[in-house]
Amino acid sequence: MTDGLGRAWYELPRAWGAAPVRGRLRSRPEDFRVEEQLGFEPTGDGEHLLLLIRKTGINTADVSRWLAEALSVRRRDVGHAGLKDRHAVADQWFGVHVPGRDPRLPDPPQGIRVLRRLRHRRKLRPGALRGNRFIIRLRELCGAPEALPPRLLTLARFGVPNWFGLQRFGRGGSNLLGAERLFAGQTVPDRQIRGLYLSAARSLLFNQVLAARVRDGSWQGVLPGDVMTFSGSRSLFLADASTPHDARLRQLDLHATGPLHGLDGIRPSGPAAELERAVLERFPALCAGLEAFRMRADRRALRLPVRGLGWWWPAPDSLVLQFSLPPGSFATAVIRELAEVEEASAGAPEPG
C-alpha cells in the first residue's frame, strides 16, 4: 500500500492542467510563513493564558514542551489549535492552564519568540481557528512563468481540490506503514501516534475518492446523492434537485463532500455512493481496520476555496504567494496546481 507513496502524491490529477513551472519550496524557513487566525475573540480574563508564539525551524511539540517546563505545568495542560510545519515561520497560538497571576516566562530558546499574551476563560482546543494565512515563496522557477497569472486567477475563482497533503502520511509514508502494523495487530499505546496512523489511513481513502472526482470532472459540482456542506460549517445534508443550481455553489460556499471512512454517519446515495464504493473496494484492509477501531465516519469538502489570493515577483525566477485557507487544509494543495516543486522537507504537519 505504501510503496511509491511519494510518487502517488505527485501523480494525483491536477484540476487545471499540467503545472506551468518547476521550482523549489522551503529552501529556507522564511519561504513558508503561516499565521493562525483564531476562531474566537479572547475574553481578556480567565484561568487560561493564550500565547501567540512565532516559531522558526521548530516543531509544535517542542514549543509545548518548553512552555510546560517554563511554567511548571503538566504537558497536557498546554494546548494548541493546530499543528504547524517545522520547516516554516509560523505564528501559532498556544494555551496554558495557569490560574492566578500572570507568570513570568524565562527567555525562550532559539526559534521561539513570544508575540502576544492574553487571558481567556476556556481551554484552547484543536480546531479553534477561523483559518490560516500563508505567505509562500517559490524559488528557482523555470518553465513558463507567463502562464502563472491566468492560472492564479483560475484558482481564485474556482478553488482547488481539497487534497490531504503528503505531510499527512509521514516521512516516507511512515504513518501509513504504522497504520498497516496497527491493523495487523501491533499494539500502539501512545494515543497521539495511534491517531496519526488512523488519520493517515482515512486521508489516503479520501484522496483516492477525490482523485476519481477530479478525473471525471465532478469535484466542483454535484452528483445525484451527494452529501453537501457549507464553507465554515459542519452541517451535512443530501443534495436534492435544486442543489446543482444553488448560487452558493458558484460562490464557493457550498461543496460536495468525500468520505472520512468509519462507522455510521451520513452517507451518499445513488451515483455518488456508487463512485465512492468502487474506490473504497480497492482498499479493503484500510476500511476494515478503521471500522475495527470504531472510527466514526465523517465528511470533508471536495473543494478548497483560496481566499485573498495575491502574488508578486521579488525576482525574475521567484514568486511570492499570499492567501488564506480554512483550518485543516493544506497549502500544498494550492501549490501543486501551479508548480512541480522540490521541497526541503516533507512529512511534517502543515495544517491547523
C-alpha positions as CSV (number, residue, x, y, z in Angstrom):
1,M,0.0,0.0,0.0
2,T,2.7,2.5,0.9
3,D,5.1,1.6,-1.9
4,G,5.6,4.6,-4.1
5,L,3.5,6.9,-1.9
6,G,5.6,10.0,-2.8
7,R,5.2,9.1,-6.5
8,A,1.4,8.6,-5.9
9,W,1.1,12.1,-4.5
10,Y,2.8,13.7,-7.4
11,E,0.7,11.6,-9.8
12,L,-2.7,12.8,-8.3
13,P,-4.6,14.5,-11.1
14,R,-4.3,18.2,-11.4
15,A,-7.6,20.0,-11.8
16,W,-6.4,22.8,-14.1
17,G,-3.8,21.0,-16.3
18,A,-0.1,20.5,-16.0
19,A,1.8,22.8,-13.7
20,P,3.3,25.5,-15.8
21,V,6.6,25.8,-13.9
22,R,9.1,23.9,-11.7
23,G,10.7,25.3,-8.6
24,R,11.9,25.0,-5.0
25,L,9.7,25.2,-1.9
26,R,11.0,25.8,1.6
27,S,14.6,26.5,0.6
28,R,14.7,28.3,4.0
29,P,12.1,28.5,6.8
30,E,11.1,32.1,6.0
31,D,10.0,30.9,2.5
32,F,6.9,29.3,4.1
33,R,5.2,31.6,6.5
34,V,1.8,30.8,8.2
35,E,-0.3,32.8,10.6
36,E,-3.1,31.3,12.6
37,Q,-6.4,33.2,12.7
38,L,-8.3,32.4,15.9
39,G,-11.9,31.5,15.6
40,F,-12.9,33.5,18.7
41,E,-12.1,36.7,20.5
42,P,-10.1,36.2,23.7
43,T,-12.1,37.3,26.8
44,G,-9.2,39.1,28.4
45,D,-9.7,37.3,31.7
46,G,-9.9,33.7,33.0
47,E,-7.7,30.8,34.1
48,H,-6.1,30.2,30.7
49,L,-3.1,32.0,29.3
50,L,-3.1,32.4,25.5
51,L,0.3,32.9,23.9
52,L,0.9,33.8,20.3
53,I,4.3,32.4,19.5
54,R,6.4,32.8,16.4
55,K,8.3,29.6,15.9
56,T,11.1,29.2,13.3
57,G,12.5,25.8,12.4
58,I,11.0,24.1,15.4
59,N,8.1,21.6,16.0
60,T,4.8,22.4,17.7
61,A,5.6,19.7,20.2
62,D,8.9,21.3,21.1
63,V,7.2,24.6,21.9
64,S,4.6,22.8,24.0
65,R,7.4,21.1,26.0
66,W,9.2,24.3,26.6
67,L,6.0,26.0,27.8
68,A,5.3,23.1,30.2
69,E,8.8,23.3,31.7
70,A,8.9,27.1,31.8
71,L,5.5,27.4,33.6
72,S,5.9,24.2,35.7
73,V,2.7,22.6,34.4
74,R,1.9,19.2,33.1
75,R,2.4,18.7,29.3
76,R,-1.4,18.0,29.0
77,D,-2.1,21.5,30.4
78,V,-0.6,23.0,27.2
79,G,-2.9,23.1,24.3
80,H,-2.8,24.3,20.7
81,A,-5.4,24.8,18.0
82,G,-3.4,23.2,15.1
83,L,-0.1,21.7,14.0
84,K,2.4,23.7,12.0
85,D,5.3,22.6,10.0
86,R,8.8,22.7,11.5
87,H,10.3,24.0,8.3
88,A,8.5,27.3,8.4
89,V,8.0,30.5,10.2
90,A,4.7,30.0,12.0
91,D,2.7,32.4,14.2
92,Q,0.9,29.9,16.3
93,W,-1.5,30.1,19.4
94,F,-0.9,28.1,22.5
95,G,-3.0,27.9,25.6
96,V,-1.8,27.0,29.1
97,H,-3.9,26.5,32.2
98,V,-2.3,28.8,34.8
99,P,-4.8,30.3,37.3
100,G,-3.9,33.3,39.3
101,R,-1.4,36.0,38.5
102,D,0.3,36.0,35.1
103,P,3.6,34.0,35.4
104,R,6.9,35.3,34.2
105,L,8.3,33.4,31.2
106,P,12.1,32.8,31.0
107,D,13.9,33.8,27.9
108,P,12.9,31.4,25.2
109,P,15.3,29.2,23.3
110,Q,16.4,29.9,19.7
111,G,13.5,29.6,17.3
112,I,10.8,30.7,19.8
113,R,9.5,34.3,20.2
114,V,6.5,35.3,22.2
115,L,4.5,37.9,20.3
116,R,1.3,38.3,22.5
117,R,-0.1,37.0,25.7
118,L,-3.8,37.2,26.6
119,R,-6.2,35.7,29.2
120,H,-9.1,33.5,28.2
121,R,-11.8,31.7,30.1
122,R,-11.7,28.4,28.2
123,K,-9.1,25.9,27.2
124,L,-7.6,26.3,23.7
125,R,-8.8,23.2,21.8
126,P,-7.8,21.7,18.4
127,G,-9.6,23.2,15.5
128,A,-10.4,26.5,17.3
129,L,-9.3,28.5,14.2
130,R,-11.0,30.6,11.6
131,G,-8.3,29.7,9.2
132,N,-4.6,30.2,8.3
133,R,-2.9,32.9,6.3
134,F,0.1,31.9,4.2
135,I,2.9,33.8,2.6
136,I,4.9,31.4,0.5
137,R,8.0,32.0,-1.8
138,L,8.8,29.7,-4.7
139,R,12.4,30.0,-5.9
140,E,14.4,28.9,-8.9
141,L,11.4,28.9,-11.2
142,C,11.7,27.6,-14.7
143,G,9.3,26.7,-17.4
144,A,6.5,29.0,-18.5
145,P,6.1,31.7,-15.7
146,E,4.0,33.8,-18.1
147,A,1.3,31.2,-17.6
148,L,1.1,31.7,-13.9
149,P,-1.1,34.8,-13.7
150,P,-4.0,33.3,-15.6
151,R,-3.6,30.1,-13.6
152,L,-3.7,32.1,-10.4
153,L,-6.9,33.9,-11.5
154,T,-8.5,30.5,-12.1
155,L,-7.6,29.3,-8.6
156,A,-9.0,32.4,-7.1
157,R,-12.3,32.0,-9.0
158,F,-12.8,28.2,-8.8
159,G,-10.6,26.9,-6.0
160,V,-8.6,23.7,-5.9
161,P,-9.2,20.0,-5.0
162,N,-9.1,19.7,-1.2
163,W,-6.3,17.1,-1.0
164,F,-4.7,15.9,2.2
165,G,-1.1,16.8,1.6
166,L,1.9,14.5,1.6
167,Q,2.7,15.7,5.1
168,R,-0.3,13.8,6.5
169,F,1.3,10.4,5.6
170,G,4.6,10.9,7.4
171,R,8.1,11.0,6.0
172,G,8.4,8.1,3.5
173,G,4.8,7.1,4.2
174,S,5.7,6.2,7.9
175,N,2.2,6.9,9.2
176,L,0.7,4.6,6.6
177,L,3.2,1.9,7.5
178,G,2.2,2.4,11.1
179,A,-1.5,2.0,10.1
180,E,-0.7,-1.3,8.4
181,R,1.1,-2.6,11.5
182,L,-1.8,-1.3,13.7
183,F,-4.4,-3.1,11.6
184,A,-2.3,-6.2,11.6
185,G,-2.5,-6.3,15.4
186,Q,0.5,-4.4,16.7
187,T,-0.1,-2.5,19.9
188,V,0.4,1.3,19.8
189,P,0.0,2.6,23.3
190,D,0.6,6.2,22.5
191,R,-2.8,7.6,21.7
192,Q,-1.5,10.6,19.7
193,I,0.6,8.3,17.5
194,R,-2.3,5.9,17.0
195,G,-4.4,8.8,16.0
196,L,-1.8,9.9,13.3
197,Y,-1.9,6.4,11.9
198,L,-5.7,6.2,11.7
199,S,-5.9,9.7,10.2
200,A,-3.4,8.8,7.5
201,A,-5.4,5.8,6.5
202,R,-8.6,7.9,6.2
203,S,-6.7,10.6,4.3
204,L,-5.5,8.2,1.7
205,L,-9.0,6.9,1.1
206,F,-10.4,10.4,0.8
207,N,-7.7,11.4,-1.7
208,Q,-8.5,8.4,-3.8
209,V,-12.2,9.3,-4.0
210,L,-11.3,12.9,-4.7
211,A,-8.9,11.8,-7.5
212,A,-11.8,9.9,-9.1
213,R,-14.0,13.0,-8.9
214,V,-11.2,15.2,-10.4
215,R,-10.7,12.8,-13.3
216,D,-14.5,12.7,-14.1
217,G,-14.8,16.5,-13.6
218,S,-17.4,16.3,-10.8
219,W,-15.3,17.6,-7.9
220,Q,-16.6,21.1,-8.4
221,G,-20.3,20.2,-8.9
222,V,-22.9,17.8,-7.6
223,L,-23.6,14.2,-8.3
224,P,-27.1,12.8,-7.6
225,G,-27.0,11.6,-4.0
226,D,-24.0,13.7,-2.9
227,V,-23.6,14.7,0.7
228,M,-23.1,18.5,0.8
229,T,-21.6,21.0,3.2
230,F,-21.1,24.8,3.5
231,S,-17.8,26.6,4.0
232,G,-17.0,27.0,7.7
233,S,-19.8,24.7,8.7
234,R,-20.0,21.1,10.0
235,S,-23.6,20.7,8.9
236,L,-24.2,18.0,6.2
237,F,-27.2,17.3,4.0
238,L,-28.1,15.2,1.0
239,A,-28.3,17.0,-2.4
240,D,-31.7,17.4,-4.0
241,A,-32.9,18.6,-7.4
242,S,-32.3,22.3,-6.5
243,T,-28.7,21.9,-5.2
244,P,-26.8,22.0,-8.6
245,H,-28.5,25.4,-9.2
246,D,-27.7,26.9,-5.8
247,A,-25.9,30.2,-6.2
248,R,-23.7,29.3,-3.2
249,L,-22.2,26.5,-5.3
250,R,-20.8,29.1,-7.7
251,Q,-19.7,31.4,-4.9
252,L,-17.5,28.6,-3.4
253,D,-19.7,28.5,-0.3
254,L,-21.4,25.1,-0.9
255,H,-19.5,21.9,-1.7
256,A,-19.9,18.2,-2.4
257,T,-18.0,16.1,0.2
258,G,-15.9,12.9,0.2
259,P,-15.6,10.2,2.9
260,L,-13.6,10.1,6.1
261,H,-14.2,6.5,6.4
262,G,-15.7,4.9,9.5
263,L,-18.9,3.6,11.1
264,D,-22.3,5.3,11.0
265,G,-22.6,8.9,9.9
266,I,-24.5,10.3,6.9
267,R,-23.7,8.6,3.6
268,P,-24.3,9.4,-0.1
269,S,-26.8,7.6,-2.3
270,G,-27.2,6.9,-6.0
271,P,-24.4,7.7,-8.4
272,A,-22.3,9.4,-5.7
273,A,-22.5,6.3,-3.5
274,E,-21.6,4.0,-6.4
275,L,-18.5,6.1,-7.2
276,E,-17.3,6.0,-3.6
277,R,-18.0,2.3,-3.2
278,A,-16.0,1.5,-6.4
279,V,-13.0,3.4,-5.0
280,L,-13.1,2.1,-1.4
281,E,-13.5,-1.5,-2.5
282,R,-9.9,-1.3,-3.7
283,F,-8.7,-0.8,-0.1
284,P,-10.5,-3.5,2.0
285,A,-7.8,-3.7,4.7
286,L,-7.9,0.0,5.4
287,C,-11.6,0.2,5.5
288,A,-11.9,-2.9,7.8
289,G,-9.1,-1.6,10.1
290,L,-10.8,1.8,10.5
291,E,-14.1,0.1,11.3
292,A,-12.4,-2.2,13.8
293,F,-11.1,0.8,15.7
294,R,-14.6,2.2,15.8
295,M,-13.7,5.4,13.9
296,R,-16.9,7.4,13.4
297,A,-17.5,8.3,9.7
298,D,-17.3,12.0,8.8
299,R,-17.2,14.0,5.6
300,R,-14.8,16.6,4.1
301,A,-15.4,19.1,1.3
302,L,-14.0,18.1,-2.0
303,R,-13.3,21.7,-3.0
304,L,-10.9,24.2,-1.3
305,P,-11.6,27.9,-1.8
306,V,-8.4,30.1,-2.0
307,R,-9.3,33.4,-0.3
308,G,-7.4,36.7,-0.6
309,L,-5.0,35.3,-3.3
310,G,-2.3,37.8,-4.2
311,W,1.2,37.4,-5.7
312,W,4.3,39.4,-6.7
313,W,7.7,38.7,-8.2
314,P,10.6,39.7,-6.0
315,A,13.0,38.4,-8.6
316,P,12.5,37.0,-12.2
317,D,12.8,33.4,-11.0
318,S,11.0,33.9,-7.7
319,L,7.2,34.1,-6.9
320,V,5.6,35.1,-3.6
321,L,2.0,34.0,-2.9
322,Q,-0.3,35.2,-0.3
323,F,-3.7,33.5,0.5
324,S,-5.9,32.2,3.3
325,L,-7.3,28.7,3.8
326,P,-9.8,27.2,6.2
327,P,-8.5,25.1,9.0
328,G,-7.5,21.5,8.2
329,S,-6.5,22.3,4.6
330,F,-3.1,22.1,3.0
331,A,-1.2,24.9,1.3
332,T,0.5,22.3,-0.9
333,A,-2.9,21.6,-2.5
334,V,-2.7,25.1,-3.9
335,I,1.0,25.0,-4.8
336,R,0.7,21.7,-6.8
337,E,-1.7,23.4,-9.3
338,L,1.0,26.0,-10.0
339,A,4.3,24.3,-9.9
340,E,6.1,21.0,-9.7
341,V,8.2,21.6,-6.6
342,E,11.2,20.1,-4.9
343,E,10.7,20.5,-1.2
344,A,13.4,20.9,1.5
345,S,11.1,18.9,3.8
346,A,8.1,16.5,3.6
347,G,6.3,14.6,6.2
348,A,5.9,17.2,8.9
349,P,2.4,18.6,9.9
350,E,1.2,21.6,8.0
351,P,-2.4,22.4,8.6
352,G,-4.2,23.6,11.6
